[in-house]
Every structure is written in C-alpha cells, then in structure tokens.
C-alpha cells in the first residue's frame, strides 16, 4: 500500500505540474533576501515609543 500511495501521489503531482505549464526552471522567479534599512529601524523605534507612551498614560 505504501508504494502504491507514493506512486499515485507522484502521478497526481506530475499531472498538476503539467496542467499548470511547469517548465522546470525557465522563467522562474527567485527569492530575494531583503535587509532592513534605516527607515525600518526608525519606524519600529517610533512605534515602540508611541506604544510605551500610550501604555504609560493609561
């Protein structure tokens, strides 16, 4: 049963990839790792400060 289920799953995956026109790497997008900039740090710090002030006031 395990082998048959694995085979069926692989067959279903192949059909799904084929139906979505999978081309095996051509035109593929790649993950870009982004780094935080100074604006991000300032935004985060100001949010924390505003939150701390609002907690202190209440």
PDB file of N, CA, C and O in Angstrom:
ATOM      1  N   UNK A   1       0.803  -1.212   0.000  1.00  0.00           N
ATOM      2  CA  UNK A   1       0.000   0.000   0.000  1.00  0.00           C
ATOM      3  C   UNK A   1       0.848   1.279   0.000  1.00  0.00           C
ATOM      4  O   UNK A   1       0.494   2.257  -0.658  1.00  0.00           O
ATOM      5  N   UNK A   2       1.959   1.270   0.734  1.00  0.00           N
ATOM      6  CA  UNK A   2       2.790   2.469   0.811  1.00  0.00           C
ATOM      7  C   UNK A   2       3.355   2.826  -0.554  1.00  0.00           C
ATOM      8  O   UNK A   2       3.336   3.990  -0.953  1.00  0.00           O
ATOM      9  N   UNK A   3       3.856   1.830  -1.266  1.00  0.00           N
ATOM     10  CA  UNK A   3       4.427   2.080  -2.587  1.00  0.00           C
ATOM     11  C   UNK A   3       3.359   2.577  -3.554  1.00  0.00           C
ATOM     12  O   UNK A   3       3.605   3.497  -4.334  1.00  0.00           O
ATOM     13  N   UNK A   4       2.188   1.979  -3.508  1.00  0.00           N
ATOM     14  CA  UNK A   4       1.113   2.402  -4.410  1.00  0.00           C
ATOM     15  C   UNK A   4       0.652   3.823  -4.107  1.00  0.00           C
ATOM     16  O   UNK A   4       0.397   4.601  -5.026  1.00  0.00           O
ATOM     17  N   UNK A   5       0.546   4.163  -2.825  1.00  0.00           N
ATOM     18  CA  UNK A   5       0.152   5.531  -2.462  1.00  0.00           C
ATOM     19  C   UNK A   5       1.202   6.540  -2.905  1.00  0.00           C
ATOM     20  O   UNK A   5       0.864   7.625  -3.379  1.00  0.00           O
ATOM     21  N   UNK A   6       2.472   6.185  -2.753  1.00  0.00           N
ATOM     22  CA  UNK A   6       3.549   7.069  -3.188  1.00  0.00           C
ATOM     23  C   UNK A   6       3.494   7.266  -4.694  1.00  0.00           C
ATOM     24  O   UNK A   6       3.648   8.384  -5.186  1.00  0.00           O
ATOM     25  N   UNK A   7       3.278   6.189  -5.419  1.00  0.00           N
ATOM     26  CA  UNK A   7       3.189   6.269  -6.875  1.00  0.00           C
ATOM     27  C   UNK A   7       2.006   7.137  -7.298  1.00  0.00           C
ATOM     28  O   UNK A   7       2.141   7.966  -8.197  1.00  0.00           O
ATOM     29  N   UNK A   8       0.866   6.958  -6.669  1.00  0.00           N
ATOM     30  CA  UNK A   8      -0.321   7.758  -7.011  1.00  0.00           C
ATOM     31  C   UNK A   8      -0.090   9.235  -6.710  1.00  0.00           C
ATOM     32  O   UNK A   8      -0.485  10.103  -7.488  1.00  0.00           O
ATOM     33  N   UNK A   9       0.545   9.511  -5.587  1.00  0.00           N
ATOM     34  CA  UNK A   9       0.829  10.902  -5.230  1.00  0.00           C
ATOM     35  C   UNK A   9       1.769  11.534  -6.247  1.00  0.00           C
ATOM     36  O   UNK A   9       1.557  12.672  -6.666  1.00  0.00           O
ATOM     37  N   UNK A  10       2.807  10.800  -6.645  1.00  0.00           N
ATOM     38  CA  UNK A  10       3.741  11.313  -7.643  1.00  0.00           C
ATOM     39  C   UNK A  10       3.044  11.530  -8.981  1.00  0.00           C
ATOM     40  O   UNK A  10       3.314  12.511  -9.673  1.00  0.00           O
ATOM     41  N   UNK A  11       2.162  10.630  -9.338  1.00  0.00           N
ATOM     42  CA  UNK A  11       1.424  10.769 -10.592  1.00  0.00           C
ATOM     43  C   UNK A  11       0.508  11.986 -10.544  1.00  0.00           C
ATOM     44  O   UNK A  11       0.423  12.737 -11.515  1.00  0.00           O
ATOM     45  N   UNK A  12      -0.170  12.183  -9.433  1.00  0.00           N
ATOM     46  CA  UNK A  12      -1.043  13.356  -9.281  1.00  0.00           C
ATOM     47  C   UNK A  12      -0.236  14.647  -9.329  1.00  0.00           C
ATOM     48  O   UNK A  12      -0.662  15.631  -9.934  1.00  0.00           O
ATOM     49  N   UNK A  13       0.922  14.640  -8.693  1.00  0.00           N
ATOM     50  CA  UNK A  13       1.776  15.822  -8.708  1.00  0.00           C
ATOM     51  C   UNK A  13       2.245  16.125 -10.121  1.00  0.00           C
ATOM     52  O   UNK A  13       2.254  17.282 -10.540  1.00  0.00           O
ATOM     53  N   UNK A  14       2.631  15.099 -10.853  1.00  0.00           N
ATOM     54  CA  UNK A  14       3.052  15.288 -12.238  1.00  0.00           C
ATOM     55  C   UNK A  14       1.945  15.860 -13.102  1.00  0.00           C
ATOM     56  O   UNK A  14       2.191  16.744 -13.923  1.00  0.00           O
ATOM     57  N   UNK A  15       0.739  15.369 -12.929  1.00  0.00           N
ATOM     58  CA  UNK A  15      -0.401  15.892 -13.691  1.00  0.00           C
ATOM     59  C   UNK A  15      -0.680  17.348 -13.325  1.00  0.00           C
ATOM     60  O   UNK A  15      -0.969  18.170 -14.195  1.00  0.00           O
ATOM     61  N   UNK A  16      -0.591  17.656 -12.043  1.00  0.00           N
ATOM     62  CA  UNK A  16      -0.836  19.034 -11.605  1.00  0.00           C
ATOM     63  C   UNK A  16       0.218  19.980 -12.164  1.00  0.00           C
ATOM     64  O   UNK A  16      -0.101  21.084 -12.606  1.00  0.00           O
ATOM     65  N   UNK A  17       1.479  19.544 -12.145  1.00  0.00           N
ATOM     66  CA  UNK A  17       2.551  20.387 -12.681  1.00  0.00           C
ATOM     67  C   UNK A  17       2.379  20.584 -14.185  1.00  0.00           C
ATOM     68  O   UNK A  17       2.581  21.684 -14.697  1.00  0.00           O
ATOM     69  N   UNK A  18       2.013  19.534 -14.877  1.00  0.00           N
ATOM     70  CA  UNK A  18       1.814  19.625 -16.316  1.00  0.00           C
ATOM     71  C   UNK A  18       0.631  20.530 -16.650  1.00  0.00           C
ATOM     72  O   UNK A  18       0.696  21.297 -17.612  1.00  0.00           O
ATOM     73  N   UNK A  19      -0.435  20.455 -15.882  1.00  0.00           N
ATOM     74  CA  UNK A  19      -1.610  21.277 -16.158  1.00  0.00           C
ATOM     75  C   UNK A  19      -1.350  22.756 -15.899  1.00  0.00           C
ATOM     76  O   UNK A  19      -2.039  23.614 -16.450  1.00  0.00           O
ATOM     77  N   UNK A  20      -0.367  23.055 -15.071  1.00  0.00           N
ATOM     78  CA  UNK A  20      -0.024  24.456 -14.793  1.00  0.00           C
ATOM     79  C   UNK A  20       1.152  24.939 -15.629  1.00  0.00           C
ATOM     80  O   UNK A  20       1.709  26.003 -15.363  1.00  0.00           O
ATOM     81  N   UNK A  21       1.529  24.165 -16.632  1.00  0.00           N
ATOM     82  CA  UNK A  21       2.582  24.524 -17.588  1.00  0.00           C
ATOM     83  C   UNK A  21       3.926  24.725 -16.897  1.00  0.00           C
ATOM     84  O   UNK A  21       4.641  25.684 -17.188  1.00  0.00           O
ATOM     85  N   UNK A  22       4.267  23.825 -15.986  1.00  0.00           N
ATOM     86  CA  UNK A  22       5.565  23.897 -15.319  1.00  0.00           C
ATOM     87  C   UNK A  22       6.654  23.601 -16.332  1.00  0.00           C
ATOM     88  O   UNK A  22       6.581  22.608 -17.054  1.00  0.00           O
ATOM     89  N   UNK A  23       7.679  24.471 -16.390  1.00  0.00           N
ATOM     90  CA  UNK A  23       8.719  24.330 -17.391  1.00  0.00           C
ATOM     91  C   UNK A  23      10.079  23.985 -16.803  1.00  0.00           C
ATOM     92  O   UNK A  23      11.076  24.031 -17.524  1.00  0.00           O
ATOM     93  N   UNK A  24      10.154  23.653 -15.563  1.00  0.00           N
ATOM     94  CA  UNK A  24      11.410  23.197 -14.986  1.00  0.00           C
ATOM     95  C   UNK A  24      12.504  24.233 -14.868  1.00  0.00           C
ATOM     96  O   UNK A  24      13.653  23.938 -15.195  1.00  0.00           O
ATOM     97  N   UNK A  25      12.200  25.416 -14.422  1.00  0.00           N
ATOM     98  CA  UNK A  25      13.233  26.407 -14.156  1.00  0.00           C
ATOM     99  C   UNK A  25      13.232  27.584 -15.104  1.00  0.00           C
ATOM    100  O   UNK A  25      13.760  28.638 -14.750  1.00  0.00           O
ATOM    101  N   UNK A  26      12.670  27.459 -16.286  1.00  0.00           N
ATOM    102  CA  UNK A  26      12.652  28.575 -17.227  1.00  0.00           C
ATOM    103  C   UNK A  26      11.629  29.607 -16.771  1.00  0.00           C
ATOM    104  O   UNK A  26      10.480  29.269 -16.487  1.00  0.00           O
ATOM    105  N   UNK A  27      12.046  30.856 -16.703  1.00  0.00           N
ATOM    106  CA  UNK A  27      11.149  31.917 -16.289  1.00  0.00           C
ATOM    107  C   UNK A  27      10.812  31.884 -14.811  1.00  0.00           C
ATOM    108  O   UNK A  27       9.826  32.475 -14.371  1.00  0.00           O
ATOM    109  N   UNK A  28      11.629  31.197 -14.063  1.00  0.00           N
ATOM    110  CA  UNK A  28      11.358  31.038 -12.640  1.00  0.00           C
ATOM    111  C   UNK A  28      11.791  32.278 -11.876  1.00  0.00           C
ATOM    112  O   UNK A  28      12.813  32.888 -12.192  1.00  0.00           O
ATOM    113  N   UNK A  29      11.018  32.642 -10.883  1.00  0.00           N
ATOM    114  CA  UNK A  29      11.411  33.752 -10.024  1.00  0.00           C
ATOM    115  C   UNK A  29      12.218  33.208  -8.852  1.00  0.00           C
ATOM    116  O   UNK A  29      12.037  32.064  -8.437  1.00  0.00           O
ATOM    117  N   UNK A  30      13.096  34.028  -8.335  1.00  0.00           N
ATOM    118  CA  UNK A  30      13.955  33.610  -7.237  1.00  0.00           C
ATOM    119  C   UNK A  30      13.706  34.485  -6.017  1.00  0.00           C
ATOM    120  O   UNK A  30      13.354  35.659  -6.132  1.00  0.00           O
ATOM    121  N   UNK A  31      13.893  33.897  -4.871  1.00  0.00           N
ATOM    122  CA  UNK A  31      13.700  34.588  -3.604  1.00  0.00           C
ATOM    123  C   UNK A  31      14.820  35.592  -3.395  1.00  0.00           C
ATOM    124  O   UNK A  31      15.995  35.249  -3.518  1.00  0.00           O
ATOM    125  N   UNK A  32      14.464  36.819  -3.083  1.00  0.00           N
ATOM    126  CA  UNK A  32      15.456  37.852  -2.781  1.00  0.00           C
ATOM    127  C   UNK A  32      15.397  38.148  -1.298  1.00  0.00           C
ATOM    128  O   UNK A  32      14.345  38.498  -0.763  1.00  0.00           O
ATOM    129  N   UNK A  33      16.522  38.006  -0.644  1.00  0.00           N
ATOM    130  CA  UNK A  33      16.571  38.306   0.779  1.00  0.00           C
ATOM    131  C   UNK A  33      16.733  39.811   0.952  1.00  0.00           C
ATOM    132  O   UNK A  33      17.643  40.422   0.391  1.00  0.00           O
ATOM    133  N   UNK A  34      15.853  40.383   1.722  1.00  0.00           N
ATOM    134  CA  UNK A  34      15.888  41.835   1.925  1.00  0.00           C
ATOM    135  C   UNK A  34      16.439  42.151   3.307  1.00  0.00           C
ATOM    136  O   UNK A  34      16.220  41.418   4.271  1.00  0.00           O
ATOM    137  N   UNK A  35      17.153  43.252   3.373  1.00  0.00           N
ATOM    138  CA  UNK A  35      17.728  43.684   4.634  1.00  0.00           C
ATOM    139  C   UNK A  35      16.963  44.914   5.110  1.00  0.00           C
ATOM    140  O   UNK A  35      16.429  45.682   4.310  1.00  0.00           O
ATOM    141  N   UNK A  36      16.921  45.082   6.426  1.00  0.00           N
ATOM    142  CA  UNK A  36      16.244  46.241   6.994  1.00  0.00           C
ATOM    143  C   UNK A  36      17.083  47.488   6.760  1.00  0.00           C
ATOM    144  O   UNK A  36      18.309  47.453   6.868  1.00  0.00           O
ATOM    145  N   UNK A  37      16.416  48.581   6.441  1.00  0.00           N
ATOM    146  CA  UNK A  37      17.118  49.840   6.221  1.00  0.00           C
ATOM    147  C   UNK A  37      16.929  50.747   7.434  1.00  0.00           C
ATOM    148  O   UNK A  37      16.255  50.383   8.398  1.00  0.00           O
ATOM    149  N   UNK A  38      17.521  51.904   7.373  1.00  0.00           N
ATOM    150  CA  UNK A  38      17.412  52.859   8.466  1.00  0.00           C
ATOM    151  C   UNK A  38      15.982  53.309   8.707  1.00  0.00           C
ATOM    152  O   UNK A  38      15.577  53.521   9.851  1.00  0.00           O
ATOM    153  N   UNK A  39      15.220  53.454   7.640  1.00  0.00           N
ATOM    154  CA  UNK A  39      13.815  53.861   7.760  1.00  0.00           C
ATOM    155  C   UNK A  39      13.028  52.807   8.530  1.00  0.00           C
ATOM    156  O   UNK A  39      12.150  53.147   9.323  1.00  0.00           O
ATOM    157  N   UNK A  40      13.330  51.540   8.305  1.00  0.00           N
ATOM    158  CA  UNK A  40      12.638  50.466   9.019  1.00  0.00           C
ATOM    159  C   UNK A  40      12.915  50.538  10.514  1.00  0.00           C
ATOM    160  O   UNK A  40      12.004  50.392  11.330  1.00  0.00           O
ATOM    161  N   UNK A  41      14.173  50.764  10.869  1.00  0.00           N
ATOM    162  CA  UNK A  41      14.530  50.850  12.288  1.00  0.00           C
ATOM    163  C   UNK A  41      13.884  52.059  12.956  1.00  0.00           C
ATOM    164  O   UNK A  41      13.424  51.967  14.094  1.00  0.00           O
ATOM    165  N   UNK A  42      13.846  53.188  12.258  1.00  0.00           N
ATOM    166  CA  UNK A  42      13.217  54.391  12.810  1.00  0.00           C
ATOM    167  C   UNK A  42      11.717  54.162  12.985  1.00  0.00           C
ATOM    168  O   UNK A  42      11.147  54.560  14.001  1.00  0.00           O
ATOM    169  N   UNK A  43      11.084  53.535  12.020  1.00  0.00           N
ATOM    170  CA  UNK A  43       9.650  53.247  12.123  1.00  0.00           C
ATOM    171  C   UNK A  43       9.360  52.323  13.293  1.00  0.00           C
ATOM    172  O   UNK A  43       8.411  52.546  14.044  1.00  0.00           O
ATOM    173  N   UNK A  44      10.171  51.293  13.448  1.00  0.00           N
ATOM    174  CA  UNK A  44       9.980  50.356  14.550  1.00  0.00           C
ATOM    175  C   UNK A  44      10.173  51.049  15.895  1.00  0.00           C
ATOM    176  O   UNK A  44       9.381  50.856  16.817  1.00  0.00           O
ATOM    177  N   UNK A  45      11.225  51.854  16.003  1.00  0.00           N
ATOM    178  CA  UNK A  45      11.503  52.546  17.261  1.00  0.00           C
ATOM    179  C   UNK A  45      10.391  53.528  17.602  1.00  0.00           C
ATOM    180  O   UNK A  45       9.975  53.617  18.757  1.00  0.00           O
ATOM    181  N   UNK A  46       9.907  54.264  16.607  1.00  0.00           N
ATOM    182  CA  UNK A  46       8.837  55.226  16.890  1.00  0.00           C
ATOM    183  C   UNK A  46       7.541  54.513  17.278  1.00  0.00           C
ATOM    184  O   UNK A  46       6.793  55.011  18.119  1.00  0.00           O
ATOM    185  N   UNK A  47       7.275  53.375  16.687  1.00  0.00           N
ATOM    186  CA  UNK A  47       6.089  52.602  17.066  1.00  0.00           C
ATOM    187  C   UNK A  47       6.191  52.121  18.501  1.00  0.00           C
ATOM    188  O   UNK A  47       5.220  52.191  19.254  1.00  0.00           O
ATOM    189  N   UNK A  48       7.358  51.635  18.879  1.00  0.00           N
ATOM    190  CA  UNK A  48       7.561  51.167  20.250  1.00  0.00           C
ATOM    191  C   UNK A  48       7.429  52.324  21.233  1.00  0.00           C
ATOM    192  O   UNK A  48       6.839  52.165  22.301  1.00  0.00           O
ATOM    193  N   UNK A  49       7.967  53.475  20.884  1.00  0.00           N
ATOM    194  CA  UNK A  49       7.887  54.644  21.765  1.00  0.00           C
ATOM    195  C   UNK A  49       6.437  55.095  21.935  1.00  0.00           C
ATOM    196  O   UNK A  49       6.001  55.368  23.054  1.00  0.00           O
ATOM    197  N   UNK A  50       5.694  55.173  20.844  1.00  0.00           N
ATOM    198  CA  UNK A  50       4.286  55.573  20.918  1.00  0.00           C
ATOM    199  C   UNK A  50       3.494  54.565  21.742  1.00  0.00           C
ATOM    200  O   UNK A  50       2.646  54.959  22.543  1.00  0.00           O
ATOM    201  N   UNK A  51       3.750  53.296  21.563  1.00  0.00           N
ATOM    202  CA  UNK A  51       3.067  52.262  22.338  1.00  0.00           C
ATOM    203  C   UNK A  51       3.408  52.384  23.820  1.00  0.00           C
ATOM    204  O   UNK A  51       2.524  52.274  24.670  1.00  0.00           O
ATOM    205  N   UNK A  52       4.674  52.608  24.133  1.00  0.00           N
ATOM    206  CA  UNK A  52       5.080  52.742  25.530  1.00  0.00           C
ATOM    207  C   UNK A  52       4.436  53.967  26.172  1.00  0.00           C
ATOM    208  O   UNK A  52       4.001  53.908  27.322  1.00  0.00           O
ATOM    209  N   UNK A  53       4.375  55.064  25.445  1.00  0.00           N
ATOM    210  CA  UNK A  53       3.753  56.278  25.976  1.00  0.00           C
ATOM    211  C   UNK A  53       2.260  56.058  26.211  1.00  0.00           C
ATOM    212  O   UNK A  53       1.720  56.481  27.233  1.00  0.00           O
ATOM    213  N   UNK A  54       1.600  55.400  25.271  1.00  0.00           N
ATOM    214  CA  UNK A  54       0.158  55.171  25.441  1.00  0.00           C
ATOM    215  C   UNK A  54      -0.123  54.227  26.607  1.00  0.00           C
ATOM    216  O   UNK A  54      -1.126  54.388  27.302  1.00  0.00           O
ATOM    217  N   UNK A  55       0.743  53.252  26.829  1.00  0.00           N
ATOM    218  CA  UNK A  55       0.582  52.365  27.989  1.00  0.00           C
ATOM    219  C   UNK A  55       0.835  53.137  29.276  1.00  0.00           C
ATOM    220  O   UNK A  55       0.123  52.943  30.262  1.00  0.00           O
ATOM    221  N   UNK A  56       1.836  54.008  29.281  1.00  0.00           N
ATOM    222  CA  UNK A  56       2.168  54.796  30.470  1.00  0.00           C
ATOM    223  C   UNK A  56       1.023  55.747  30.826  1.00  0.00           C
ATOM    224  O   UNK A  56       0.706  55.934  32.001  1.00  0.00           O
ATOM    225  N   UNK A  57       0.407  56.345  29.806  1.00  0.00           N
ATOM    226  CA  UNK A  57      -0.671  57.307  30.048  1.00  0.00           C
ATOM    227  C   UNK A  57      -1.893  56.611  30.641  1.00  0.00           C
ATOM    228  O   UNK A  57      -2.542  57.149  31.537  1.00  0.00           O
ATOM    229  N   UNK A  58      -2.202  55.428  30.146  1.00  0.00           N
ATOM    230  CA  UNK A  58      -3.384  54.726  30.667  1.00  0.00           C
ATOM    231  C   UNK A  58      -2.983  54.024  31.929  1.00  0.00           C
ATOM    232  O   UNK A  58      -3.809  53.362  32.556  1.00  0.00           O
TER     233      UNK A  58
END
